[in-house]
Amino acid sequence: MRFTSRDKEIVRVGLNFLTSSERQILIFRFWENMTIAEIAEVLGMKWEEVNKTLEVALESLKTFCLTQMDFSVHLFKEAA
């Protein structure tokens, strides 16, 4: 999966539309490579709550990205 510089810019902008909790969970999961259980422990949340927040955040970010005309739609097709 290859992101163009424009794709990266769109994702960065999209992250700003998420809540701070959603953004924090995404960062822990994908930048820090933490498990759902580890994130739940660090944030003092239930596993289910972290998992649901992650799902919502990813769907919101995906929706935002796909509304951008020059976003590489193939990125989501490859991930499926």
Sequence and secondary structure as in RCSB ss.txt:
>XXXX:A:sequence
MRFTSRDKEIVRVGLNFLTSSERQILIFRFWENMTIAEIAEVLGMKWEEVNKTLEVALESLKTFCLTQMDFSVHL
FKEAA
>XXXX:A:secstr
    HHHHHHHHHHHTTS HHHHHHHIIIIIS   HHHHHHHHT  HHHHHHHHHHHHHHHHHHHHTSTTS THH
HHHH 
